[in-house]
């Protein structure tokens, strides 16, 4: 399909605007991840999901308005829009986004603490008893594991030397070998 020059210019400008907004949305996602201190795997998953959604939206736009033809100027326009955002507005939006997200995070944690308070008041006596039981269980399991390591090491040494292990249920009777003169 042959496109007019004016249509190609409008398409380039539209793709540049899409790239600009895509960089802004990515900046929001990045700020949310850094304020919430998410794990690296979650950040990676968010990046993959974001870039898949962006590429799907860009190619859907190109499919609708450009008959599905991906031209180099459309890809360059999206990168140019992203570059323009990061050069022109990144620092200004950082000054707004990070304090805003920190305030929102504090408000959400406050609301979560209010919701959590009645459950904590009800479960607090049980929590202490369960916690004592878990600490006791952990210590006894650690002592048992240490004992098992010691006995396993001792039994391994005896086995390698070919000696009988005391208390073993599988006692084999050794037949005397016939000595021929």
Number of C-alpha atoms within 10 A of each C-alpha: 6 5 8 8 9 9 12 16 13 11 19 22 17 17 24 24 19 21 26 23 16 24 22 19 14 18 18 17 16 15 17 18 16 14 15 12 11 11 10 10 9 12 17 11 11 16 15 12 11 16 14 12 13 18 12 12 14 20 18 14 17 18 13 11 12 18 11 12 13 13 12 9 16 24 16 15 21 24 19 20 24 21 15 17 21 17 10 10 12 15 12 10 15 14 10 10 18 16 12 11 17 15 12 12 15 11 12 12 12 12 11 11 12 11 11 11 11 11 10 13 9 10 11 12 10 11 12 11 11 12 11 12 12 12 12 12 12 12 12 12 12 12 12 12 12 12 12 12 12 12 12 12 12 12 16 13 13 14 12 8 9 9 10 12 15 9 7 7 7 7 10 7 6 6 6 6 6 6 5 4 3
